[in-house]
Amino acid sequence: MLPNLITKTIKLDDGREIIIETGALAKQADGSVVVRMGKAMLLATIVSKKEAGEGVDFLPLSVDYQEKFAASGKIPGGFLKREGRLSDYEILISRIVDRAIRPIFPDDYHADTNIAITLMSADENVLPDCLAGLAASAALAVSDIPFNGPISEVRVGKVDGKLIINPTPKQLETAALEFIVAGSEEYILMVEGEANEISEDEMVEALQFAHEEIKKHCQVQKELTIAVGKEVKREYNHEKSDPALYKKMYDELYDKCYEVVARQIANKTERSELIKAVKEGFVENLGEEHEFEASLIGPYFSKIHKEAARNLTLNEKKRLDGRKLDEIRPIWSVVDYLPSAHGSAIFTRGETQSITTCTLGTKMDEQMVDGAMISGFNKFFLHYNFPGFSTGEVKINRGPGRREVGHGNLAMRALKKVLPAGDENPYTIRIVSDILESNGSSSMATVCAGSLALMDAGIQIKSPVTGIAMGMISDSKTGNYSILSDILGDEDHLGDMDFKVTGTEKGITACQMDLKVEGLDYSVLKEALYQAREGRLHIMEEIKKTLSSPKPDLKPHTPRSFMMSIPKELIGAVIGPGGKVIQEIQKDTGATIIIEEKDNMGKINIFSNNQESMNAAISRIRAIVAQPEIGEVYTGKVKNIMPFGAFVEFMPGKDGLLHISEIKWERLENMEGVLEPGEEIMVKLIDVDKKTGKFKLSRKVLLPKPEKSDKKD
């Protein structure tokens, strides 16, 4: 029994339990808990400095989720044999926790804070990612760090028409939808997930179901806080204040800011320059000799500008760039832009642009996944790149950051739902989206460009997928709100909701939602979803003008694929001793051949850019695996001459006996001078010995039978 252990238990409706423990481990952290479910154990710790850094006016929060290989009895791969940088999967979970936790810190809390969540023990029937948000919140709950929580996260799945909380990996294989949902007792904070073209009503139902479970988790955490005696949080003062400066700036600048935003200028750069001029004019008029806190001018101006832009939309139902609330920016797109790519597309919406490629590879190009919980191979992956020049910034390329990983994952989830299933898609597919311009919704531009690139490559997807980013500006005091379709970057920054939703004409395939305001009525959420649907369908019509369905064939330079099945026992014959046979076929034909055992059969996949080499490889393999049939005629090669006949190779690797009596109709006394080794002759398979499996051949049955001569005495 661990000393000083305090535990609380959450009971799920199906009888499973989630146990939160604190008081025994990692006691020098500000807060630490262990969260258990089955054999799965997560250790979550939080540490926060007492004071904020000089000039820091934001929350420097870092969240790191890591899965220890020992948790599942594995040793890491690679040369070092130790856990290294976070995998993309771990980064995605870190982002999900960050997006749920960050909004519950006080706006004026700016101390460096780190949350570390570690999978210490794994359970094959428990997905630990859906416990990570609960663990982080529980660590906060047992600390003296101020926060407006608690919150929790759950995964909701729909299996066989029934909604389930935290489904098992097995259940998820057939789930019609799966979302990770985070929220407090009062409202939802974050949603991330995918679905099989579900309706908007189905999605709202799933979120409501998840929220009911989250409320239970929050209540248990409140009980835990009382049990450890951490109801009183630390005092802090992380923001300087100059009320006189703010009043002066507000009185002088609010109307000027409102006048600029009310011009509804579509060009982002022009709009930014005009706002910047308002601020610079104030600083210039203020002069160098003043008694105000200069470091507050920037934050105060941003606050005033934000209020002016929000009021424009709330009071006048106008947007910064002049559009109606539900209006989509102008769209243009092209396909087949890059002649050497297997598939390519440019998608441009307003000032956001993606150039996307689709590359088709073989099984050897599959992505190997080596994690503590997830191992195997991935044959569809999407990479999203966001260079500095896309927003006019100087930024050195240091590889993808967490944002790039997250945006790429969302687009991947959206598109994978429409890919051909199973053997209908023999290819490994890589989509790469390079953002060339960005002013909001670049991940959704990636979805649209990705659909076009897949269709341009000739991949027979079920339907195009489009995506849209929705926003909302609201006033909790008056209840006034405005839902915005296809938001700008500025509207994302100024608004209270960033809601990305993707789907086909039939329904939703993926979504990602972040709320920055307390409370979102489900009727408003449903309204946003249906407005998003209208936007998605409008975008669908626009991209269909460029390409409405997949091209019927691959491009000439794209590797062709041919799949064939053979009996399992013939796999060795195709491979040959030490791979000799298959290597010779690849060398002679130039084709790439991949063979594996699947469903008790040998599955052969042949790839080639050249149809002639493809046909040659197919012919060679068919010759090896072909089964001799009695009555069939073959061209054989004499291998050995024996006194009683000859052994003839009539199929690759298959020899049969051509008995001396079956060579000619005439009687032969011996084999001398009858046949030569290496000589090609036509033979017919006349029998197979049932006991030994030996083949019996005949040549004479293919020769004209001599007529009998009538002899009279």
N, C-alpha and C positions, 0 to 999 in steps of 0.2 A: 504494500500500500504506500503510495506516494504521500509525503508529509504535506500538511497545510493545503490539501487539495479541496477546491470548491467546484462543484459540478452542477450543471443544469441540463435538462433533457427536453428535446423537442420531439414530439411523436407525430409521425406522418400518418395519414389516413389508412395506409395499407399495413400499418404495424411496425414499419421500420423506425429506427430512432437515430437522431443526431444528438450527440453529447458534446457539451462545451465544458472544458476543464481549465482552471487557472489556479495559480498559487504555488506551483511546484517547479516549473521550468522557466528559464530565461528571465529571472527576476530583476536583473539590472536594466532591462528595457523598461520604458515608461508603461508599457502594457504588453502582456503576452497571454495567449490562450492556445490550447490544443482542441481542435474540432475533430470528432470521430464520427464515422458512419460505417458500420460493418468493421472491416479491418483497415479501412482508409483512415489516415491520421494526417492532419495539417497543423503545422506550427505557424502561428502568425504573431509577429512582434511589431511594435511601433515605437519609434523614438523621435522626439521633436525637441529642438533647441528651445531654450527659454526666451531668447531674444531674437528679433529679426535682424537680418543683415542691413548694413547701411544703404539707404536708398531703395530697398526692395519694397515694391508695392503690389506684390502678387504672392500666391502661395507656392513656394518651391517644394512641391510634393513629388516624391518618387515612389513608385510601387514596383516591386520585383517579386514575381511568382516563379518558383523553380521546383522542378521535380527531381529528387535524388534517385539515381539509378538503383541504389541499394534498396529503395522502397519496394521495388518489384523483383528483387533478387537478380539484378543484371549488373554487368560491368560495362562501363562506357566503351564505345569503339574509338578508333583513332590511335595515334601514337602515344598521347599523354595518358590515356586511360583515366581521365578525370572529367568532372563536369566543367564545361567551359562557358562561353558566352551563352546567353539565353537563346533557345531555339525560337523559330517564328511562332510556334504554338505557345510557348511560355510567354512571349511578348504579347500575343493576342489576349491571353488571360490577364496579364498585368494591365493591359489597356482597359479591359472590361471592368476590373476592380477600380482602377483610377477614375474612370468615368462615373462610377456609382458613388465613390467615396468623396471625391473632390467637391461636389456641390454642397455637401453637408457641413463643411468647415465654415466658420464665420467669415464674412467678406473681408474683415479687417485683420485676419490672422495670417501673418506672413513669415512665420518661423520655418526654417528648414526642417522637413519632416520626411521620414522614410518608413514605409511599410514593407516588411519582408514576409512572404508567405512561402512555406516550404512543405512539399509533400514528403513526409517521413516514412509513411507506410502506405502501400497501395492495396486496393481490392479490385479484382477484375470485374466485379459487378457494380462498382461505384465509380462514376466519373467525378474526379475531385474538383474540376473547374467550377462546378455549380455550388461548391462549398466555400470557395475562396473569398467571395464578397462578405459572406456571413462571418468568416474567420477574421477578416480585417476589421469589420465593424465591432465584433466582440472584443478584439484587442483594444480598440478605442474606448469601448464601454468600461473596461476595467482599468483605464488610465485616468490621469488628471488633465488630459488634453481636451480643450473645449471643442465640442462639435454639436451639431444640431441633428443628432441621430436618436436611436440607432437605425440602421438599414439592414437589409438582407438581400441575398440573391438566390434565385431558384431557377432550375430549368423546367420548362413545361413542354411536354410532348403529347402528341395525339396519336394513340395506337389503337387500331381497330375501332375507330370512332369515339374513343374515350380519352379524356384529358388526364394526364398523369404528371405528378410532381417528381422531379429528379429520376426520370426513367433510367433503366439499366442500359448498357451498351447494346445488348441483344434487342431490347425493345426499340431502341433508336433506329435500328436497321430498317424497320418497316414503318417508322413514324411519318405521318403526313405533314407534320410541322414540328419544329423544335426551336424554342426561343429561350435565351437566358434573360431573365427579367429581374431588375433591381428596383427596390423602392423602400420607402419608410411606411409607417403605419398609415399616413395620410395620403401619400401619392406615389406614383411611379416615377423613377429617376432615369432609368436606362433600359433599352431593349436591344438585343442583338440576336439574329437568328435567320432561319431559312424555312421554306415551306414548298409543298408540291402544288403550286398554283391555287392557293386557297383564296376564299373571298374575304372582303374587309370585315364582315360580321364575324367570321370564324376567328380572325386575328384578335378582335376586341374581346371576344369570349375567352380566348386563351389568356390574354393579359389580365382580365378580371379574375380568372381562376387562380393565376399565379399570385396576384396581389393578396388574395384571401390567405394564402399560406404564408406570405411575407409578414403579414400582420402578426401571426402567431410567433414567428421568430423574433420580431421586435419586442414583443411583450416579455419573452424569456430573457432577452438581453437586459431589459430594464430591471428585472428581478436579479440578474447577475450583478449589475452595477450596485444595487443596494446591498447584496450579500458581501461584496468586497469593500464596501464603504467608500465608493468613489463618486458619490452624488455631487460633491462640490469640486468644480474644475479650477485649474490654475488661473490666476489673474494675469492679464497681459495688456500691453499697450504698444502695438506694432505700427501705428500710423501717426504721423505728425498731423496736426490740425491747425488751420488758420481760417477761422470763420469769416474774418474781415476780407481776406483775399477772395474766398469763394463768393461772398456776396458781391464784391466789386466786379469779379469776372462774370458772374451770372447776369448782373444788371447790365453790363456793357456788351456781353457777347452772345447771350441766348438769342436775341432777335436777329443778330447777324448770321449766326449758325442756321437758324430756321430759314432765313432768306436764301441761303445757299442751297440747303437741301430741298427747299420748295421749288427751286429751278428745275428739279428733276432731270439732271444731266446724265445721259446714258454712259458717257465715257468715264471710266474709273479714274484715270490719271488726271483728267481735267477737274473732276469733282474733288479729288484729293488736294490738288493745288489750290483751289479756291478756299477750302477749309483751312489748309495750312497757312494761307495768307491772313486769315482772320486771327489766328493765334499769333503769328509773327507781328502783326500790327499792334496787338495788345502789348506784347513784350517790348516792342520798340517804344511805344508811348509810355510804358512804365518806367523806362530808363534804368540806369545802373544803380542809382541811389534810391533805394526804396526799403521799407521796413518789413516787407512780406517774405514768407518762406518760398524761395525760388523753386525748390524741388517739387513743390505742390502744383505749380502752374500746369505741367503736362497732365497729371492725373485729373485735376479739376476741369481742364479744358475737354478732355475725353468724356468726362461725365456730362458736361453741358451739351456737347455735340451729340452724345447718345440720346439725351432726353429730347433734344430738338427733333432728331430723326424719328424717334419712336412716336412722338406726338403728331408728326406729319401723317404717319400711317394710321394711328389710332383715331385722330380727330377728323382728318380729311380723306382717309382711305386712299392716300397717294403713296407711291413708292419712290425711292431715290432716283431711279432711272426712268420714271415716267410711265411705267407699265401699270395695268390693272392688277388687282391682287392675285387673280388666277391666270394671268397672262404669262405665256412662255416666251423666252427670248428667241430671236430669229435663229433658225437652224439651217446648216448646210452640211452635206456629207458626200464623200466619194469613196469608191472602193478600187482595188487593184492599182493603188498609187505607187507602190514599190514593186518594180517588175521582177525582182529576184526573190521576193518573199513568197511563201506558200499562200498567204492570204494577208491583205492589208486594208486598212480603212482610216480615213480622217473623219472625225465627228467634231463639229464646231457648234456651240450654242452660246450666243452672245460673245463674251470675252473669255470663254472657256473652250479649250481645244485639246483633243487627244489624237495622237497618231498611234495606231495599234497594229501589231503584227500577230499573225497566227502561224506557228511553225509545227509541222507534223514530223514525228520521229518514231522510232521503233521501240520495242520493249526494253532494249538496252539503254534507252534515254529516260526511262522512268526515274522519278526522284525517290531516293532511298530515305526512309524516315526511321530514325533510330532514337527513340525516346524511352523514358522510364515506363510510360503507360501505353504509348502508341508506337508500334513498329510495323514496317512493311514497305510497300511501294505505292507511289502516287503517279497516276498517268495523266492527270490534268492539273496544271498549276498556272497561276496568273501573277505576273510581276508588274508593279505600279511604280513609276519613277516620277519624281517631282523636282526637277532642276530649278535652281534659283532664277534663271532667266525667264521662267514662266510667269513670274510676278515682278520682273524687272529688278531683281535683287542680285547682289554679288554673293554667291555662296559656293564654296569649294565642295566638290563631290567627295563625300566620305562614306558612300554606300547608303543603303536604305535605312531610314530611321523607323521608329515605332509607328509613326503616322503612315509611312509608305506601306509597311507591313499590314496595318489595319485596313487601309483603303483597298489594297490588293485582295485581301481576304474577303471583304464584302462583295467585291465584283466577282470573284471566283465563285462564291456561294450562289450568287444570282444566276450565273451562266451554266453551272454544272447541272442544274435541274433540267435543262433542255438538250443535253448531249445524248447521242445515241447510246443505248445501253448494251452492256456485255460485248459479245462478238461482233455486234453491228459497228463497233468502233475499235478497230485494231490498233489505232495510233496512240502514241503519247503526244499530248497536245500542250504546247506552251503559248500562252497569250502574254504579250508585253505591251503595256500602255505607257507611252511617254507623253507627259503633259507639256504642251508647248505654250499654252496660255492658261491662266487661271484667274477666274473671278467668281468662285463658288461652284459647287457641284462637280468637281473634277472626277470624283469616284463614280458618279452617275454617268458622266461622259465616257468613262472607261467601259461601263456596262454596254452603252449604246455602240461604241466603236468596236468592242469585243464581239458583239452579235454580228455586226457587219463583216468583221474580219473572218469569223468562223464561216459565214455563208459564202464569202468570197473565196475561201480555201476549198469549198466544196464539201464541208462537213454537214451532214444532213441533220441539223438540229430540228427539234420538234416545232419550234416557233422562235421568232426574234424576241429578245428581252430588252426592255427599256427601263430607265431609272430616272427618278426625279428627287430633288432635295426640297423638302417643305420647311417652312419656318412659321413662327408665330410671335406676335408682339401683343402683350396683354397688360391690363391694369387690374391688379387684384382688388383695389379699393372700389372701383366702379363696375368691375366685371366686363368691361369693354375689351374686345380682342379682335385681332385681324390675322387670318391665316394666309400665308404667302406661298405661292407656287414658284418653283425654280428660283431659289433665293440667290442673291449676290453674296460675295464674301463679306461685304459691309453689313448686310442684313443678318448674316449668320452671327457676326460679332455683336450686333445691336439687339438681336432677338432673344426670345425666351425658350425656343425649341429648335432643334435641328433634327429633322425627321427624314431619313432617306428610305425610299421604298422602291423596289424593283419588281417587275413582273411581266408576264405575257398578256395577251388579250383575254386569257382565261382567268388569271389570278396572280396573286403575290408569290414571288419566289424567294425574296430575302428582304430584310429591313434592318435598319439601325436607327435608334432614337436616343437623343440626349435632351433632358429637360434642365433648364436653368432657373425655373421658377417653381415655387411651391404650389402643388396642386394642378391637376389637369382633369377636368371633368370628362367622363367617357363619351359624352355626347359631342364634346369638342374634338376629341380624338377621332371619333367616327367621322365627323365632318371633314377633318384633315385627311383621313384616309380616302374618302370618296373624292375629295378635291384632287388628291394625288392621282387617283385612278384616271380622272379626266385628263390630267396633264400627261400621264404615261401614254394614254391612247392617242393623244395629239402628237406626241413625239413618235409613236409607232407609225402613224400615217406619214410623218415626214421622212423617216428612214426608209420606209417602203417605196418612196419615190426614187430612192437610190438603188435599193435591192430588196425585193419583197420576199424572196425565198432563197434557199441555198442553191448555188450553181450546181448543175446536174453532174459535173465531173470535176476531178482535180485538175490543177494546172499541169502543163506538160512536164515541168521540172520537179513536180512534187513526187515523192516516192509512192509507187503503187503498192498495194497490199493484196495478197492472196492467202486465204486461210483454207486449210484442209485438215481433216481428221484421219488418223490411222489407228489400227489396233495397238493397244498399249505394248504388246509384246514385240512390235516392230520398231519401237523407238530406238533400240540399240542398233538395229541394222542401218537406220538412217544416219545415226551419229558415227558409227564405226568404232574400231579399236582406238582409244585415245583421241576420238574426234576426227579421225583421219578422213572418213567418208564425207562428212558434212563440210569439212574444211576444203576438200578438193572440189566439191560442188560450188562452194562460194568463190573459190579462186578461179575456176574455169568459167563460171557464168557471170560473176560480178554482182550477184544478188546477195542480200543479207537474209539468213535463215535462222529463225528462232523456233525451238521446239521445247515443249513442256508437257508434263502429264497433268491432265485436268479432267475431272469427272470420269475417271477410269478409262480415258482415251488419250492418245497422243495428239496434241494440238500443234500444228505447224503453221507458222506465219512467215510468208516470204515477202520481202520488200525489195523493190528495184525501181530505178528511174527509167529503165529501158524495158519495153515490153518483150523484146527478143530475149534478153537475159532472164526475164521473169519466166517466159515459156520454157527456156532451156532448163532452168532449175526445177520447174514443175515436172517436166518430162523425166528428168533424172530421178527425182524422188518417187514419182509414180512407178517408174520401172523397178525401184528397190522394193516398194511395198506392195506391188501387184501380186495377187495370189494366182498361182497356176490353176488353169481350168482344163479338165479333161475334154478333149476334142478340139482345143485351140491349137493353131499352127504358129510356130515361133521360128525366128531366124537364130540358129544356135552356132556356137563355135566349138570345134572339137578340142577337147582339153587333153585327153589321154587315150592311147590306143592299147587295147588289151586283146589277148587271143580270142576272147569270146565276144568282142564288140568294141564300142567306144563310149567314153563318157563325154557328154555334150552339155556345155553351159547354155541353156536355152533362155534363162532370165538372169539378171544380175544376182550372183551368189547362189544360184540354183542349178545343180547338175542333175542330169538324168542318164540312164543307161540306154544306149542304142544297141540292142543285141544284134549279133551278126546276122540273125535270121530276119531282122527288121530293116536291113540296109537296102537290099534289092529283092525283087521277086525271084531272081535266079538264086540257086543254092550256092553259097560261098564256102569254100573249104577252109580258108584262113583269112586273116586281115591284111595280109601283105599286099601293099600297093592299092588298097581300097580307099582309105582316107588318110589325110595328113594332119598332124597337130596344127591348130590355128585355122584350119579350113572352115569356112562358113557354109552351113547347109540348112535347108529347111527341114524341120521335124514337126511331128504332131505328138502331143501328149495323149497316150492311149490308156494309161492307168496309173493309179497311185496305190502302193501297197498299204493296206489299212493298218497293219501292225508296225511296219518300219517307217512308213512315210516316204519310201523311195519312189522316184519317178521312172516310169517306163515310156520310152520314146519309140517312134517309128518313122522311118524315112520312106519305106517302100509304099506305104498307103498313099503317099503324095505323088507316086510315079504311075504312069499308065500300066495297067496289068496286062501282061502278054496274053494274046489269044491262044487257046489250046489248039494244037495241031492235030488233025484226024489222021491216024496212021492205020493202014490196012495191011493185014498179013498177006 
